Amino acid sequence: MKNELKGFGKVFGFTFMQAIKGKAIIVSTLMLAILSAAIFPLMQTFTQVDTTSVETVVFLNETDYSFSELKTCVQDIPGYEKVKIESTDKTREAAIEELETGEDTDKEVLVIVSLKEDGFYLEFIKNKDGSLSETNIEIFAESFLNAFQTALAAENGVSKEQLSYLLSTMETEIKYIDEVMNEVLEEEQGISQDSEKGRFTLDATEYNIFFVLIFLSMMFIMLSGESIATSIVTEKSTRVIEYLMISVRPMAIILGKILAMLLVMMMQIGISAVVATISSIVFGNGDSGNVSQMLYDVAPSLAENLNLGSVLVSLIFLILGFVFFAFIAGLAGAAVSKLEEVAEGMKIYSLAMLIGVYLSMFLGMMSQGTYPNPIHKYIAMFLPLSSVFCIPEFLMMGKISVGIALASLLVLFICLGLLAYFVSRVYESMILHRGEPMKLKGIIQLGMNKKKVVKK
């Protein structure tokens, strides 16, 4: 094995220096740095609330509850400390008429609380000619509802969590004995299907984050893979590779190029992380609590489940996935002899990446609000072509356990070893190949037969 890596250092150093000088790497690094710098300003924009728009709240209570703690609960919400809370004993019609015709009702909201068959009913009414927008009312209504639940819990001597259970809709379900026994058996085996279904589904925010992370992973892997393939074809078309192989072994060539591009990718991730950290300090006012709150407001599941363990496992997934696709890119580059045939050779690489990305995207789409088909779910999570694009995202959002992620990682590692072994059998013959681009069928046959391709 040591002999097979002869000349690795030379290839690694040369490829790395050429890569960091290339326009594609420079442009992509700048783009990633700009995106990283923009993350926290955008989060601050999305989470910034114009709470000063609502100045007065007129509260009309049509129930028998007193809500004595409501005023305090509302004014405890950041941004609403100075909002006036006034109670009224007027009828509904009189209160609405006063809102429409009274003075200084431009930024006033009438809140009417009543009881329906299925619970409390809250109405938020504004002056139709007032300056409050629907967005102002929607934002205020969400905050008021939280304060209302807190006040209701305080009045009844229960916690807010207990109150949510009391107010939740009760459901009934008829089951037969064999179904109950199956559920008991699953729980004894540590499998709670209902909890797994609830956890695995994606809401709208998680769905968008999932696709953004897939895009970023794809961009990292695609740009690096194309760079490796183009480098190999360039050297092969100018016959530099033949002179290089006098003192460098074929496996040293492809490993040197792969690990050099891996280092470039890690540098890009490091630069992006540094820029994002600086951005978080500037726009989070140097307070980690503010940063955590901004992240929680934008992506609650990501904020709750993001930890050192999930980040490390995700990073290892990205690294091994990169190496896996880089080996495929190396084969794609070695399959052609001319620079103008790169697109033809990259069909293998593009097909592999498209299968992986589309399987992951389809799993994401199937998981939006519903539990996906278990067969498709586990195919996408354990197939190396797709696992690199979905496992890190699901792990960081708390949709899968660390155990499942590690099992998928083990499968990826085994497949990577098999792919590396296959490449070691065919790469030397492919790199010396001249003529028509090699097809996938020919490459597989070459690996099975280990035939040397005669130079023309």
N, C-alpha and C positions, 0 to 999 in steps of 0.2 A: 504493500500500500504506500509505503514511504517513497518507493521508486515512481509510483504512479503520480505523485504530487511534485515531482522534480520540476523546478522552474515556476512554482506557484507564486512565490513572492514577486518575481519580476512582472508576471501578468497582472497580479493584484494591484501593484503600485502604478503600472502604466494605465490600466483601465480606470482606476480611481482618479488620477490626474486628468485624464482625457474627459471623464464624465463631469467633473466639477467645472471644467472650462466650457462645456457644451451649452449652447443657448437653451436647449430644452430643459435642462436641469436648473439653470439660472432662472428662467421664466417661471417654471413650476414652483420653485422655492419661494420666489417673490409672491406668487399668487397665494400660496399656502400661508405665508407670513401675513399678507393683507387680510385674508379670511380669519386668521387667528386673532389679529388685532381688532377686527370688527365684531367678534363674537359678543364681548361684554357690552359695548355700546348698543348693539342691537337688542341684547337682553334687557338692558336698562330702559330702552325705548319701549319695548313690549310690556315691561312690568311697571312702567311709570304711570301712575293714575292721577288724573286731574280731580282729586277729591274736593278741592275748594269750590267746585261749581255748585254743589248743593250747600245752601247756607241755612235753611230752616226745614225742619220736618214736623208736620202736624200729624199727630198719632190719634186715630179714631179706633177705639177698641169696642167691638160688638160682641165680645165674649164675656164670660164670668171670671176670667183670669185678670189679675191686677197688673202683672208685668212691672212690678215696682223697680226692678233692677235694669230695665231696658235702657234708660237714659245713660246710666253709667257704662253699660256694655257697649253701646254705640260709640260713646266718647272715648272709650279705651282703644278703639281701632285707630292705628296711625293714619293721620290725615283728616280725621273727623273730630278732633279734640274740641274745636270751636263751633261745631254745628249745633244750632239751637233745636232742642226737642220740646215740643209743646203738645200737650194733650187737649182734646176737645170733647165736649159732651153733646155737640150738635148732631143732628141727623145726617145721614149720608148725603142727602140732596143739598142740605144747607151748607155742609162743609165743602162740597164740590162747587157750589155757587160762589161761596166766599173766595175760593181759590181762583175762580175765573174773573171775578169782578173786584176783588179786594186790592188794596195797595201793597206794594213791596212783596208781591208773590212771584216775581220774575224767577227767583232761584229757590222756590219753595216746592216741596213734595208732600203730597197727602198720602199717608199710609193707612189703609183700612184693613183691620184684621177681623176675620169672621171664622165661624166653624162650619165645615161641610161634613158630609157623611164619612169622608175618607181622611179627615184631619183639618188642620188649620189652612186658611186661605188668605193670602196676602195680596193686596192690590196697591200698586204704586201709580199715583195720578199726578200729572204735572199740568201747569198752565199751558194751553195750546199755543199761546202767543209768547210764552216765556223763552228764555235763552238756553234752557237746558235741552240737550240733545238726547236721543234715545240711548246712545252709548253712555252718557252720564247717568241716566236712570238705571241702565242694566248693571253698571259697575256698582252704583250705590245699592241696588237691590240685593246683589250678591253679598256685599259686606253687611247689610242690614239683616239678612237672613241668618248669618252666623251669629250676630249679636242677639237676635231674637231667640235662637235655639239656646244660647248660653243663658239668657234671662229666664227662659222657660224651665231649663234644668235647675237653676238656682232656686226658683220659686217652688219646685216640687221636691227639692232636696236630693236630687240625683245628679250624676255626672253627665257631661254632654254625650259621652260614648253610650252610657246606659239609655239616655233619652233617645238616641238614634235607633236603638233596638226596639224601644217601646213604640216609636212612631213608624217603624218599618212595616211594610205590607206583609201579612202572614200568608203562607202558601201551604197547600195540602197536596199530598201525592199518595196514590194507592200503589202498594208494592206487594209482590208475592214472596214467599219464604226464600225461594232459590235466589232471587235478586238480592235480598238482604244478606244472605250468606256469602254471596259473591263479593259484596261490598266489604263485609267484615274481613274476608280473606285478603282483599286488596289492601286494606288498612294495616293488617298484620304484617304484610310484606312491605310496608312503608310507601304504598302507592295510594294517594288520595286523588282520584280522578277529577272530582268536582273542584277541589282547590287548585289542581293543575290547570283545569280549563279556565277558571277565573283568572289565574295568574298569567296564563300564556297569551290571552287576547290583548290586542293593541288598541288604545284609544287614538283619537285624531292626532294629538301631539306626539305620542310615541311612534305612530305610523310615519309621520314626517321626519322625525329624528332617525328612525330606522333607515329610511331611504337616503338621507344625507350621509350617514355613516357608510352605507354601501357604496355610494358614489365616491367618497374620499378613499376608501379601501381600493376600489377599482382603479382610481386614478393613479395611486401609488404603484400598484402592481403592473398596470398596463404600460405606463411610461417607462418603468425600469425594464420590463420584459422586452419592449420594442427596442430599447437602447442596446440590450445584450444581443438580440438577434441581428440588428443592423451592424453592430461592431464585428460580429463573427462573419457576416456576409462580406463586409468591406475588406477584411483581412484575407478572406478566402478568394474573392474576385481579383485581388491584386497579388495573389500568391505569397503574401507575407506570411500566411499561416504555415505554408510548407517550409519556409526557412525557420520559422519559430519552432516547429516541431522537431528540428534537429537537436535542440537543447531543452525543449519543454515537452512534457507528456500531455496527451490530449485531455485527460481528466483535470490536469493542473490548469489548462487553458480555461475550460468551462467553469471550474470552481473558482478560479481567480476572478473571472468576470462577474460571476454571481455574487460572491462575497464583497467585491468592490462596490457593486451597485447596492448591495444590502447596507453597506456602511454609508453610502450616499443617502439612502432612504432614511436611515436612523438619524443622520445629521439633519435632514429635512424635518423629521418629527421633533427632534430636539430644538431646532430653531423655532418651530411653530409653538412648542410648549413654552419656551422662554418668552416669546412675544405675547402669548395668551396670558402668561403670569403677570407680565408688566401691565397688560391691558386690564387685568382683574384688579391690580393694585390701584391703578389710576381711576378706573370707573367704579371700583368698589370702595373708594375712599380709604384704601389701606386696611379695611376691616374684612376679615375672612367671613364674619357673620353676614355682612351685606352681600358678599359674593355667593355664599351658600343660599341665601334667601332669594337672590336673583335666579340662580340655577333651579331652585325649588319651584319658583313661580312659573318658569318656562317649561321645565321638565321634571315633575315631582318624582317619577319612578327612577329617573337617572340620578337625581340628587340623593335619593334614599338608599340606592344600591351601589353607588360608585364608591369603591374602596380600593386599597392597595392590592388585595388579592385578585379582584376582578380585573383591575387594570393590567396587572402582570400577566395573568392568563390570556387576556385579550392581546397583549403585546406579543407574547410567544406565538399565539395563533397567527398574528399578522406576519411575523418573521418566517415561520415555517411555511405559511401559505405563499409568501413571496418566493422562498426558495423552491417550492413545488412548481409554481408557475414559471420560475426562471429556468428550471431544467427543461420544461416544455418549450420555452422560447429559444433556448440553446439548440434543441433539436430542430426547431423550425428554421433557425438561421443556417444550420449545417445542411439542411435539406436542399438548399439552392446554391447555385454557383455564381450568379450575377446579381449586382446591386438592384437592377431593375426588376428582379424576380422576387424581391423581398415580400411584396404583397401576396404573391402566390404561396410562398413558404409559410407566411404568418397565418394562413387559413387554419392550420392545425391549432395554433395558439389562440386565435380569435374564437374558434369553435369551442375550445375548452373553457375559455373565460365566459363566453355567452351562456353556455350551459349552466355554469356555476352562478352567474349573476341573475339569470332569469329564474332559476330554481329558488334562489333566495328572495327575489322580488315577489314571486308568486306566493311563497310562504308568507311574506309580509302582508300581501293583499288578502290572502285567505284568513289571516289572523286579525284583521281589522274588525273588532267588535264581536267576532265569533271564534270558536275553537276550530283550528284547521283539521283537515283529514290526517289522522295519526300516521298513516303510511307515508304520505308526502312530507309530513313534518320530520319524521326520522330519516327519510332519504336525504332531505336537504341538510339536516344537521350532522349526518355522519358521512356523506359523500365528500371527499376532499376537495372536489372542484367547487362546491358550494358552501361547505362548512366555514371556510375562512371569511365568507361574506355575511354570514348570519349569526354564528355562535358568539363572537365578541359583542355584537349589538344586543342580542337577547340576554347575555350574561350581565352586561353593565346596566340593563334596565330591570334586572331581577326576574326575567321571564323563565329562566332555566336555572337549575342548581349547578353548583361548582362541579359536582360529581358527573353530571351529563357533559359538561364542558371538557372535563379531563378525559372522559371516555372518548369523546370525539377527537380530542387532541392526540390521544394514543393511536387512533385509527389513522389520522393524518400523518403521524410520525412513521408508522409502519409502511404506509403507502409511499411516503417520501423515500424511505430506504429502498423499497422495491424499484421505484422510478430511477433512483441513483444507480442501482445495480444494472438496470436495463440500459441506461445511458452509457455506463462504463463498457458495455458490450458492443455498442453500435457507433459510438461517437467517432472513434478513429477512422472507421471505414467511411462514415458520412462526411467527415471533414475533408477527406481526400476525393470525394465524389465529384465528378465533372459531368456536365450534360444536363438533361432535363430535370426539373425539380422532382425530388422523391415524394411519392405519395405516402399516406399513413400506412396503407397496406404493405408497401415495400419496406418501410421502416420496421414494422412489426415482424415481418419475415426475416429481415436482417438480424434482429435481436434473437429470434428463435434459432436461426441457422448459424449465426455469427460468420457470415461470409464476408470476405474482403472484396470491396468494390475496386475493380481495376481502373487505374487512371487512363483517360483517353488522351 
